[in-house]
Amino acid sequence: MILVYNMVNQSKKDDPRFWKKWKESGATGDINGKTTSEAYAFFDCNASPIQIAQEIPAIKELVRTAKTPKRLELYLTDEALPIISHNSFDYELLHIALDAKNAGIRYVLGARSRPNVTNRQIADELASILNQAYQSPLYKEEEQFRGEVVYKEKGRYLFRE
């Protein structure tokens, strides 16, 4: 059994300035942690979904740093449609996913974590994972990498550069 405790200074939990700073910093969610931070990597690879899924844990360990969220969850699909956004149906993300699929992008690697990190931080983690994946046996010598990482900031999806 895993117990998760959300710690908030109780003297500030009802202070609107606290929550304003929380949102301005790019963090998502509320005191109960009901919303997660998330980002999506749309990428192409000639490896099978099973090969990618087998390699991801090792890649994740290679890129782990002190800044890596402890509870980073990854979800892989070859449907090229985001599978983890449970907050609401998101038409902008759907359009990005369909554009990726129409461009021949085969995979989506979704990532989410507790809301004490920003969507941009999750996107940075995904970019590190994709970078390392390109150096792994998943990609053959001289195979070109095609992919993008997207995350939501201030109500709009941004492509990580």
Sequence and secondary structure as in RCSB ss.txt:
>XXXX:A:sequence
MILVYNMVNQSKKDDPRFWKKWKESGATGDINGKTTSEAYAFFDCNASPIQIAQEIPAIKELVRTAKTPKRLELY
LTDEALPIISHNSFDYELLHIALDAKNAGIRYVLGARSRPNVTNRQIADELASILNQAYQSPLYKEEEQFRGEVV
YKEKGRYLFRE
>XXXX:A:secstr
         TTTTT HHHHHHHHHTTB   TT  S EEEEEEEE SS HHHHHHHHHHHHHHH  TTS TT EEE
EESSSS     SS  HHHHHHHHHHHHTT  EEEEEEE TTSBHHHHHHHHHHHHHHHHTSTTS TT   EEEEE
EEETTEEEE  
